[in-house]
């Protein structure tokens, strides 16, 4: 439902841009037509002095309005940058996202220049009889001034809409697509040590990636990262406890990412044949491609790097939310990661690219869970463990045992005393044919189960011994172990169980 709603809004916005252009054009030609009709019927013709005075006043007012518009626009840009992120400035610069600003500049500059030209050619002998053609230009000047003032109203409405958080988020999210995401990862192509520009389709000039021969790993251009502006807004919103904005940003990211992942090929991008042929001819830097068997595997590496960059953002905002004790915002981030994995694991079979995405999801969940434990937010750690268990179970059903084992190990890392997690790991290892390791997992699970059962039996003894809630776990545990018949059970297991670790 969320994706359909967002899709409808995007289509509506594209239609609205067309409507806006038609509205500007219709208003312009309507006023010009009225000016021609008025001058044709010689209604209210002007003499030289009145025409000069009127046009001069209009030019001054239009110039003043233009200066005020530019000044206020810069103020709005600064306010938006301080409220959201400095990267929202790109919205105001982009002619596709903020066409009204460029329209108003062109309109006012054009009207001022035209009015100045008309003012220049008015002579003292201006009359209807000797210069009816000039009368037409004077009327056009008057109606162009009306057009400029009417356009100002449209610009104000658009600018007020730009100040809305939802509009900023929507416009920033529109930049998230396979081209901009993959453009973050650079290729290294040896070409006689000279720079070579190759642009991703359909971004012809503005989103070019520089391919060059140099040492190092994949190139990341953080200034072109389409997710980073939204991440900046999320960070600021976490510090301001603006939960609705956090939720809207995450939903916007989810809306743009899920269609890419749902696609069977995941990434559809037009690589230049030159890149592929360069790879096949071994002209790509050996430091980059030496570990890849073929061009397809190299492409998969680029996509893995792309998703690593995405998950790093999610990890960092989740860790910030946890440090700020923002439970619900962290849940929203976890739900986003969960939805990404769900889109992949509902399929009967997944490809190598999807496997890489799931593995990255598991690693990010592990990092978030560890941060939650360090910040004493056990409930979040439990939530992470549940998601990891779901990933493990879903992967197991489609016989992706390596992924299932990775998720199970991550769950055990967060909750090492979970008998269920160890049993699950044993089942996975059994299916993989690792009988010895499976047996060890089952034995560890049984030991924990025995410890839990022993603890349940010790509760009455605990009460009889007179230890209240203020007694230390070490003293109580030592006493109970001495008074019971389970002294062979590791004390550390019992202590950890009682401590909730």
C-alpha positions as CSV (number, residue, x, y, z in Angstrom):
1,X,0.0,0.0,0.0
2,X,2.8,2.4,0.8
3,X,4.6,1.8,-2.4
4,X,1.4,2.3,-4.5
5,X,0.6,5.5,-2.7
6,X,4.1,6.9,-3.2
7,X,4.0,5.8,-6.9
8,X,0.7,7.7,-7.3
9,X,2.3,10.8,-5.8
10,X,5.3,10.6,-8.1
11,X,3.1,10.3,-11.2
12,X,0.9,13.2,-10.0
13,X,4.0,15.4,-9.4
14,X,5.3,14.7,-12.9
15,X,1.9,15.6,-14.3
16,X,1.8,18.8,-12.2
17,X,5.1,19.9,-13.7
18,X,3.6,19.7,-17.1
19,X,0.5,21.5,-15.9
20,X,2.7,24.2,-14.5
21,X,4.5,24.8,-17.7
22,X,1.3,24.9,-19.6
23,X,-0.1,27.3,-17.0
24,X,2.8,29.7,-17.5
25,X,2.6,29.5,-21.3
26,X,-1.2,29.9,-21.3
27,X,-1.1,32.9,-19.1
28,X,1.6,34.5,-21.3
29,X,-0.2,34.1,-24.6
30,X,-3.5,35.1,-23.1
31,X,-2.2,38.4,-21.9
32,X,-0.3,39.1,-25.1
33,X,-3.6,38.4,-27.0
34,X,-5.5,40.8,-24.8
35,X,-2.8,43.4,-25.4
36,X,-3.1,43.0,-29.1
37,X,-6.9,43.3,-29.0
38,X,-6.8,46.4,-26.8
39,X,-4.2,48.1,-29.1
40,X,-6.1,47.1,-32.2
41,X,-9.3,48.8,-31.0
42,X,-7.2,51.8,-29.8
43,X,-8.5,51.6,-26.2
44,X,-6.8,54.0,-23.9
45,X,-3.8,54.9,-26.0
46,X,-0.9,56.7,-24.3
47,X,1.0,59.8,-25.0
48,X,4.7,60.0,-24.8
49,X,5.0,61.4,-21.3
50,X,2.5,59.0,-19.6
51,X,4.0,56.0,-21.4
52,X,7.5,56.9,-20.3
53,X,6.4,57.5,-16.7
54,X,4.4,54.2,-16.6
55,X,7.0,52.0,-18.1
56,X,9.8,53.6,-16.0
57,X,7.8,52.9,-12.9
58,X,7.1,49.3,-14.0
59,X,10.8,48.7,-14.7
60,X,11.8,50.0,-11.3
61,X,9.2,47.9,-9.5
62,X,10.1,44.8,-11.4
63,X,13.8,45.3,-10.7
64,X,13.1,45.7,-7.0
65,X,10.8,42.6,-6.9
66,X,13.5,40.6,-8.7
67,X,16.1,41.6,-6.1
68,X,13.7,40.8,-3.2
69,X,12.9,37.4,-4.8
70,X,16.5,36.5,-5.1
71,X,17.3,37.6,-1.6
72,X,14.4,35.8,0.0
73,X,15.2,32.6,-2.1
74,X,18.7,32.7,-0.6
75,X,17.3,33.1,2.9
76,X,15.0,30.1,2.2
77,X,17.9,28.0,1.0
78,X,19.9,28.9,4.1
79,X,17.0,28.1,6.4
80,X,16.4,24.7,4.7
81,X,20.1,23.9,4.8
82,X,20.2,24.6,8.5
83,X,17.0,22.7,9.3
84,X,17.6,19.7,7.1
85,X,21.0,19.3,5.5
86,X,23.4,21.5,3.4
87,X,22.8,19.0,0.6
88,X,19.2,20.2,0.1
89,X,20.8,23.2,-1.7
90,X,20.9,20.9,-4.7
91,X,17.1,20.9,-4.8
92,X,17.0,24.7,-5.2
93,X,19.7,24.6,-7.9
94,X,18.1,21.8,-9.9
95,X,16.0,23.3,-12.7
96,X,13.8,20.1,-12.9
97,X,13.0,20.3,-9.2
98,X,12.8,24.0,-8.8
99,X,11.8,25.3,-12.2
100,X,9.8,28.2,-10.8
101,X,12.9,30.0,-9.6
102,X,14.4,29.9,-13.1
103,X,11.1,30.8,-14.6
104,X,10.7,33.9,-12.4
105,X,14.3,35.0,-13.2
106,X,13.8,34.6,-16.9
107,X,10.4,36.3,-16.9
108,X,11.5,39.3,-14.9
109,X,14.8,39.8,-16.8
110,X,13.0,39.4,-20.1
111,X,10.2,41.8,-19.2
112,X,12.7,44.4,-17.9
113,X,14.8,44.2,-21.0
114,X,11.8,44.4,-23.3
115,X,10.3,47.3,-21.3
116,X,13.7,49.2,-21.4
117,X,13.8,48.8,-25.2
118,X,10.3,50.1,-25.6
119,X,11.1,53.0,-23.3
120,X,14.1,53.8,-25.4
121,X,12.2,54.1,-28.7
122,X,9.3,56.3,-27.4
123,X,9.7,59.7,-29.0
124,X,8.0,63.0,-28.0
125,X,5.7,62.9,-31.0
126,X,4.0,59.6,-30.0
127,X,0.4,59.6,-31.3
128,X,-2.1,57.1,-32.5
129,X,-1.8,58.4,-36.0
130,X,1.9,58.5,-36.4
131,X,2.9,55.3,-34.5
132,X,0.2,52.8,-33.9
133,X,2.8,50.0,-34.0
134,X,4.6,51.5,-31.0
135,X,1.3,51.6,-29.2
136,X,1.1,47.8,-29.5
137,X,4.5,47.5,-27.8
138,X,3.4,49.8,-25.0
139,X,0.3,47.7,-24.3
140,X,2.4,44.5,-24.5
141,X,4.7,46.1,-21.9
142,X,1.8,46.7,-19.6
143,X,0.4,43.2,-19.8
144,X,3.9,41.7,-19.5
145,X,4.1,43.5,-16.2
146,X,0.8,41.9,-15.2
147,X,2.2,38.5,-16.3
148,X,5.4,39.0,-14.2
149,X,3.3,39.9,-11.1
150,X,1.0,36.9,-11.6
151,X,4.1,34.6,-12.0
152,X,5.3,35.9,-8.7
153,X,2.2,34.5,-7.1
154,X,2.9,31.0,-8.6
155,X,6.5,31.2,-7.4
156,X,5.5,32.1,-3.8
157,X,3.1,29.1,-3.8
158,X,5.9,26.8,-5.0
159,X,8.5,28.1,-2.6
160,X,6.1,27.6,0.4
161,X,5.6,24.1,-0.8
162,X,9.4,23.6,-0.9
163,X,9.6,24.5,2.8
164,X,7.5,21.5,3.7
165,X,9.5,18.6,5.0
166,X,7.5,16.0,3.0
167,X,8.4,17.9,-0.2
168,X,12.1,18.0,0.6
169,X,12.1,14.3,1.4
170,X,10.2,13.4,-1.8
171,X,12.5,15.4,-4.0
172,X,15.7,14.0,-2.4
173,X,14.4,10.4,-2.7
174,X,13.8,10.9,-6.4
175,X,17.6,10.8,-6.9
176,X,17.8,7.2,-5.6
177,X,18.0,4.9,-8.5
178,X,20.3,2.2,-9.9
179,X,22.4,4.8,-11.9
180,X,23.1,7.2,-9.1
181,X,23.7,4.4,-6.6
182,X,26.1,2.5,-8.9
183,X,27.8,5.7,-9.9
184,X,29.2,5.8,-6.4
185,X,31.5,2.9,-7.3
186,X,34.3,3.8,-9.7
187,X,36.0,1.7,-12.3
188,X,39.8,1.9,-12.7
189,X,40.6,1.8,-16.5
190,X,44.2,2.2,-17.7
191,X,44.2,4.5,-20.6
192,X,47.7,5.9,-21.1
193,X,47.5,7.5,-17.7
194,X,44.9,10.1,-18.9
195,X,41.5,10.9,-17.6
196,X,38.6,9.3,-19.5
197,X,35.0,10.3,-19.1
198,X,32.3,7.7,-19.5
199,X,28.8,8.6,-18.4
200,X,26.0,6.4,-17.1
201,X,22.9,6.3,-19.2
202,X,20.6,8.3,-19.0
203,X,22.7,10.8,-17.0
204,X,24.6,12.4,-19.9
205,X,26.7,15.2,-18.4
206,X,25.6,16.0,-14.8
207,X,26.3,12.5,-13.4
208,X,29.5,11.5,-15.1
209,X,31.9,9.2,-13.4
210,X,35.6,9.7,-13.8
211,X,37.4,6.5,-14.8
212,X,41.1,6.6,-14.2
213,X,44.2,4.6,-13.6
214,X,45.3,4.8,-9.9
215,X,45.9,2.7,-6.9
216,X,43.4,1.9,-4.2
217,X,39.9,0.5,-3.8
218,X,36.6,1.4,-5.4
219,X,36.1,5.1,-5.8
220,X,33.3,6.7,-3.8
221,X,32.1,10.2,-4.5
222,X,30.2,11.1,-1.3
223,X,29.0,14.4,-2.7
224,X,27.0,12.4,-5.2
225,X,25.6,9.9,-2.7
226,X,21.8,10.1,-3.2
227,X,21.0,8.6,0.2
228,X,23.3,10.8,2.2
229,X,21.0,13.9,2.2
230,X,18.2,11.8,3.7
231,X,20.5,10.3,6.2
232,X,21.5,13.8,7.3
233,X,17.9,14.6,7.8
234,X,17.4,11.4,9.9
235,X,20.4,12.3,12.1
236,X,19.1,15.8,12.7
237,X,15.6,14.5,13.4
238,X,16.9,11.9,15.9
239,X,18.6,14.7,17.9
240,X,15.4,16.8,17.7
241,X,13.1,13.8,18.5
242,X,11.2,14.4,15.3
243,X,9.8,10.9,14.8
244,X,7.5,11.6,11.9
245,X,10.3,13.0,9.8
246,X,12.5,10.0,10.6
247,X,9.7,7.6,9.6
248,X,9.0,9.5,6.3
249,X,12.7,9.5,5.4
250,X,13.0,5.7,6.0
251,X,9.8,5.1,4.0
252,X,11.2,7.1,1.1
253,X,14.4,5.1,1.1
254,X,12.4,1.9,1.2
255,X,10.1,3.0,-1.6
256,X,13.1,3.7,-3.9
257,X,15.2,0.6,-2.9
258,X,12.6,-2.2,-2.9
259,X,11.7,-2.0,-6.6
260,X,15.4,-2.3,-7.5
261,X,15.8,-5.4,-5.3
262,X,12.5,-6.9,-6.5
263,X,13.8,-6.9,-10.0
264,X,15.2,-10.3,-11.0
265,X,18.3,-8.7,-12.4
266,X,18.5,-6.2,-9.5
267,X,20.4,-3.7,-11.5
268,X,19.6,-2.7,-15.1
269,X,22.2,-0.3,-16.3
270,X,23.7,0.3,-19.7
271,X,27.4,-0.2,-19.5
272,X,29.4,1.1,-22.4
273,X,30.8,-1.7,-24.5
274,X,34.2,0.0,-24.1
275,X,34.2,-1.0,-20.4
276,X,33.4,-4.6,-21.1
277,X,35.9,-4.8,-23.9
278,X,38.5,-3.1,-21.7
279,X,37.9,-5.7,-19.1
280,X,38.2,-8.6,-21.5
281,X,41.4,-7.1,-22.8
282,X,42.8,-7.0,-19.3
283,X,43.2,-3.2,-19.5
284,X,41.5,-2.6,-16.2
285,X,43.9,-2.1,-13.3
286,X,45.0,-5.4,-12.0
287,X,44.6,-4.2,-8.4
288,X,40.8,-4.0,-9.1
289,X,40.1,-7.1,-11.2
290,X,42.7,-9.6,-10.3
291,X,40.4,-11.5,-8.0
292,X,37.4,-11.7,-10.4
293,X,36.9,-14.6,-12.8
294,X,34.8,-12.7,-15.4
295,X,33.1,-9.5,-16.1
296,X,29.8,-10.7,-14.6
297,X,31.5,-11.4,-11.3
298,X,33.1,-7.9,-11.5
299,X,29.7,-6.4,-12.0
300,X,28.4,-8.3,-9.0
301,X,31.3,-6.8,-6.9
302,X,30.2,-3.3,-7.9
303,X,26.7,-4.0,-6.7
304,X,28.0,-5.5,-3.5
305,X,30.0,-2.3,-2.9
306,X,26.9,-0.3,-3.7
307,X,24.8,-2.0,-1.0
308,X,27.7,-1.9,1.5
309,X,27.5,1.9,1.2
310,X,23.7,1.8,1.8
311,X,24.0,-0.4,4.8
312,X,26.7,1.7,6.3
313,X,24.3,4.6,6.4
314,X,21.6,2.5,8.0
315,X,24.0,1.2,10.6
316,X,25.2,4.6,11.6
317,X,21.8,6.2,12.0
318,X,20.6,3.1,14.0
319,X,23.6,3.4,16.3
320,X,22.9,7.1,16.8
321,X,19.3,6.3,17.6
322,X,20.3,3.7,20.1
323,X,22.8,6.0,21.8
324,X,20.0,8.6,22.0
325,X,17.7,5.9,23.5
326,X,15.4,6.3,20.6
327,X,13.7,2.9,20.6
328,X,11.0,3.5,18.0
329,X,13.3,5.1,15.4
330,X,15.6,2.1,15.7
331,X,12.7,-0.2,15.2
332,X,11.9,1.7,12.0
333,X,15.4,1.1,10.7
334,X,15.2,-2.6,11.6
335,X,11.9,-2.9,9.8
336,X,13.5,-1.4,6.7
337,X,16.4,-4.0,6.7
338,X,13.8,-6.7,7.4
339,X,11.7,-5.7,4.4
340,X,14.7,-5.7,2.2
341,X,15.6,-9.3,3.1
342,X,12.0,-10.3,2.9
343,X,11.7,-9.2,-0.7
344,X,14.6,-11.5,-1.6
345,X,13.8,-14.5,0.5
346,X,10.2,-14.9,-0.6
347,X,11.6,-16.2,-3.9
348,X,12.3,-19.9,-4.4
349,X,15.8,-19.2,-5.5
350,X,18.2,-16.3,-5.2
351,X,21.2,-15.3,-7.3
352,X,24.7,-14.3,-6.2
353,X,23.8,-10.6,-6.0
354,X,20.9,-11.3,-3.7
355,X,23.1,-13.5,-1.5
356,X,25.5,-10.7,-1.1
357,X,22.7,-8.3,-0.1
358,X,21.4,-10.7,2.5
359,X,24.9,-11.2,3.9
360,X,25.3,-7.5,4.2
361,X,21.9,-7.3,6.0
362,X,23.1,-9.9,8.5
363,X,26.3,-8.0,9.2
364,X,24.5,-4.7,9.7
365,X,21.9,-6.4,12.0
366,X,24.8,-7.8,14.0
367,X,26.4,-4.4,14.4
368,X,23.1,-2.8,15.5
369,X,22.4,-5.6,18.0
370,X,25.9,-5.3,19.5
371,X,25.4,-1.5,19.9
372,X,22.1,-2.2,21.6
373,X,23.7,-4.5,24.1
374,X,26.5,-2.0,24.9
375,X,23.8,0.6,25.5
376,X,21.8,-1.7,27.8
377,X,18.8,-1.9,25.4
378,X,18.2,-5.6,25.6
379,X,14.7,-5.3,24.0
380,X,16.3,-4.1,20.8
381,X,18.8,-6.8,20.9
382,X,16.0,-9.3,21.2
383,X,14.2,-7.7,18.2
384,X,17.4,-8.0,16.1
385,X,17.8,-11.7,17.2
386,X,14.2,-12.4,16.0
387,X,14.9,-10.8,12.6
388,X,18.1,-12.9,12.3
389,X,16.1,-16.0,13.2
390,X,13.6,-15.2,10.5
391,X,16.4,-14.8,8.0
392,X,17.9,-18.0,9.0
393,X,14.6,-20.0,8.8
394,X,13.7,-18.5,5.4
395,X,17.1,-19.2,4.0
396,X,17.0,-22.7,5.4
397,X,13.6,-23.4,3.6
398,X,15.1,-22.4,0.2
399,X,18.2,-24.4,1.0
400,X,20.5,-21.4,1.2
401,X,22.4,-23.1,4.1
402,X,25.4,-20.7,4.0
403,X,23.2,-17.7,4.5
404,X,21.2,-19.5,7.2
405,X,24.4,-20.4,9.1
406,X,25.6,-16.8,8.9
407,X,22.4,-15.5,10.3
408,X,22.4,-18.2,13.0
409,X,26.0,-17.3,14.0
410,X,25.0,-13.7,14.3
411,X,22.1,-14.5,16.5
412,X,24.3,-16.6,18.8
413,X,26.8,-13.8,18.9
414,X,24.1,-11.6,20.4
415,X,22.6,-14.3,22.6
416,X,25.2,-17.0,23.3
417,X,23.0,-18.6,25.9
418,X,20.1,-19.3,23.6
419,X,19.4,-23.0,23.4
420,X,17.0,-22.5,20.5
421,X,19.7,-20.6,18.5
422,X,22.2,-23.4,19.1
423,X,19.7,-26.1,18.1
424,X,18.9,-24.1,14.9
425,X,22.6,-23.9,14.2
426,X,22.9,-27.6,14.7
427,X,20.1,-28.3,12.3
428,X,21.7,-26.2,9.6
429,X,25.1,-27.8,10.1
430,X,23.4,-31.2,9.9
431,X,21.9,-30.3,6.5
432,X,25.3,-29.2,5.3
433,X,26.8,-32.5,6.3
434,X,28.9,-31.0,9.1
435,X,28.0,-33.8,11.6
436,X,30.7,-33.1,14.2
437,X,30.0,-29.3,14.4
438,X,26.3,-30.0,14.6
439,X,26.9,-32.4,17.5
440,X,28.8,-29.7,19.4
441,X,26.0,-27.2,18.9
442,X,23.4,-29.7,20.1
443,X,25.6,-30.5,23.2
444,X,25.9,-26.8,24.0
445,X,22.2,-26.4,23.7
446,X,21.5,-29.3,26.0
447,X,23.9,-27.9,28.6
448,X,22.1,-24.6,28.6
449,X,18.7,-26.4,28.9
450,X,20.0,-28.3,31.9
451,X,21.2,-25.1,33.5
452,X,17.8,-23.5,33.0
453,X,16.0,-26.6,34.4
454,X,18.4,-26.5,37.3
455,X,17.7,-22.9,38.0
456,X,14.0,-23.5,38.0
457,X,14.5,-26.2,40.7
458,X,16.8,-23.8,42.7
459,X,14.2,-21.0,43.0
460,X,12.6,-22.5,46.1
461,X,16.0,-23.1,47.7
462,X,16.9,-19.5,46.8
463,X,13.8,-18.3,48.8
464,X,14.5,-20.7,51.7
465,X,18.1,-19.4,51.9
466,X,16.7,-16.0,52.6
467,X,18.5,-14.2,49.8
468,X,16.4,-11.1,48.8
469,X,16.7,-9.0,45.7
470,X,19.6,-7.0,47.2
471,X,21.8,-10.0,47.6
472,X,24.6,-10.4,45.0
473,X,24.2,-13.0,42.3
474,X,27.6,-14.4,43.1
475,X,26.8,-15.0,46.8
476,X,23.3,-16.5,46.0
477,X,24.6,-18.6,43.2
478,X,27.5,-20.0,45.2
479,X,25.2,-20.9,48.2
480,X,22.7,-22.6,46.0
481,X,25.2,-24.6,44.1
482,X,26.7,-25.8,47.4
483,X,23.2,-26.8,48.7
484,X,22.1,-28.5,45.5
485,X,23.1,-31.6,43.6
486,X,24.1,-29.8,40.4
487,X,27.5,-28.6,41.4
488,X,28.9,-30.0,38.1
489,X,27.0,-27.3,36.1
490,X,29.2,-24.4,35.2
491,X,28.5,-21.5,37.6
492,X,29.1,-19.0,34.8
493,X,26.1,-20.3,32.9
494,X,23.9,-20.0,35.9
495,X,25.1,-16.5,36.7
496,X,24.7,-15.4,33.1
497,X,21.1,-16.8,33.1
498,X,20.2,-14.9,36.3
499,X,21.9,-11.7,35.1
500,X,20.1,-11.7,31.8
501,X,23.3,-11.7,29.8
